[in-house]
Amino acid sequence: MQIKQSKFLISVANSGKLPEYDAPEIAIAGKSNVGKSTLINFLVNNKKMAKTSSSPGRTRLLNYFEINNGEFNIVDLPGYGFAKAPKSEIEKWGEMIEGYFQNSNKLKNVFVLVDSRHEPSQDDIQLVSYFYYYHIPFTIIATKTDKLSRSQIAKSRKLIAETFRIGIENVIMSSSENHTGKEEILARIEQVLYPEKIELN
């Protein structure tokens, strides 16, 4: 899988009125400031594609990005677990995220981003439990691994895998700073979009 073209499509404030594109969707979920926008920019090789911010809670809408002229879309979801936002705002974000999962008929996989430096939060665990319950396919991507030593990365990967009850090989370790994890993530996207290719191999 190579990403040769990308562009911003639309921001959506109401998950009950999702845009109708023909392209399959990969959603990016994770708590505020985990690096969702940074990961998107890293994947598409454009630092200005998704707006990044050092202050949590920047993404408050569902942001759609077209990849490879409609081969698939990336949907950047609002970050969760941002304690400084008003309670009403936090509830609104939660409703928007859940509304998207329930209403999108193009969703193929959710990339759940967790910070490799910390244990997965209760919000992370709750989200993945939701995916298990509703049979929504997901992939775990641990970000910011450039802040860890090699032994800490191995330890973090094991802890994350155990927390989410998945195989260790199913946790992708990534750093946009060190340019690591990109090939694995693109391979995962290809696997999600073209499962028949994997079966043939």
C-alpha positions, 0 to 999 in steps of 0.5 A: 500500500502506498499513499500517493494522493490525499486531500481534506474533504469535509468536517461534520458536526452531526453524526446523524447526518454523515456524508455518503461517500462510496469509499471504505473508511478507516477511522482514527480514534484515541484520547486527546493529544495522543497524536491522531492528526500527527499520525494522519500527516505522517501517513500521507506525508503532508505535515499540514493535512490534519491540523495538529495542536499541543493543546488537547481537544483540538479535534471537535468534529468528524474530519474526512480525508480522501486517500488515493482519489477515493481508494479509501477515506480516513475519518479523524474522530474527536479525542476523548478523555479531555478533562478540561472541557465542559462536561456538556462538551465531553458528552457531545464528543462521546455521542458524536463518536458513538453516533459515527460507529453506529451510523457509518456503513463504510467503516472497515476498521478503527485505528485506536491510538494509545500513548506508548509511554503510559498504561492504556486509560479507562477510556481506552479500555472502555472504547475497545470493550465497545468494539468487542461488544459490537464486533467492530474491527480495530487495530491498536497503534502505540504512538510516541515511541521515540520517547522510549528506549528499546527495552521500554518499547518491548515492555510497553507493547506487552502491557498494551497487548495484555490490557486489550487481550490481543496478540503482541504482534497486533500492536503496532509501535509507531513514531512520526518523529523517528519515522517508524511504524509507517510500513506496518500501518500501511500494510495493515490498511492494505490487509483491511481493504483487500483481505482477499489478497491476504487469503490468496497468499 
